[in-house]
Amino acid sequence: MRAKPSGLLLLPFVAALALGGAAGARAGDEATLAALEPSDTDAASQPTQEEVLRAALWSEARHLRGSLREAVAGAIARAEREHGIPALLILAIIKEESGFDPAAQSLYGALGLMQLRPFVARDYAARRGIAWRGDRTLLDPERNILLATGYLGELLVRFGSLDLALAAYNKGPECVKRQLRAGPEGPTPEFVSTVLTRYEHYSARFAGF
């Protein structure tokens, strides 16, 4: 497994993506500088993060009733604020894990939108003082998202790499630690590659819908 950066090396609470200015603009060249300044019209035409999230959800999860889709959007937006995980990355994980089926259950017992295993969720909830009402807690889409993204945020801190955190989310932290001890190089797990590819696709597709 490669411990390479993904172009998006994320740490919870710190998700700063900076867009640089135009190189080579001369301070005295007012015409060039003016051309580089975004106009009010351009700024107004850019969709907000909330609009991008809702457009992506409408496209990918239109089978969900409107109120549920809104609840999911709210939980994803909250997770982005609290854990520094981009909303479209969360969408990519949900798409891969459950296909936006809140009642999804895997052969390994993982439940809900983000396919979190109950013992993992229960442990995270206990450490964070979050109410746990049994396995059915994970069938609540909002709680599922908040518990799963909180856990993923811990993995980002622990491994310091988005690739490794996603691999640990999918296969478990101990599996990733064993693979790292065997050597840092190796193929990128299919789950990681698929999620990151879909995230890039969503970012390009919905950036200026």
ZIQUIGI-V78719 format. One line per field, one symbol per residue. burial: 1 if it has 24 or more other C-alpha atoms within 12 Angstrom, else 0. A space follows every 10 residues. Layout:
burial->???
This chain:
burial->1110000111 1100000000 0000000000 0000000000 0000000011 0111111001 1000000011 1111111111 0111111111 1111111111 1111100001 1111111111 1101100000 0100111111 1111111111 1111111011 1111111111 1010010010 0000000110 1111110110 011001000
